[in-house]
């Protein structure tokens, strides 16, 4: 079964556009459409409050 599909794909004449569409679709199926959109929408999150404490409460990760 696997060899039959591979043989059909290798024997099929494709344009460059068809090949890129096939490869792109394969990546979407392999990695998942949700992960693809998450990668596109990845934005570096910044701190909501720019003022930071240098000493005392709030100066460390957990405020201790």
Secondary structure, 3 states (H helix, E strand, C coil): CHHHHHHHHHHCCCCHHHHHHHHHHHHHHHHCHHHHHHHHCCCCCCCCCCCCCCCCCCCCCCCC
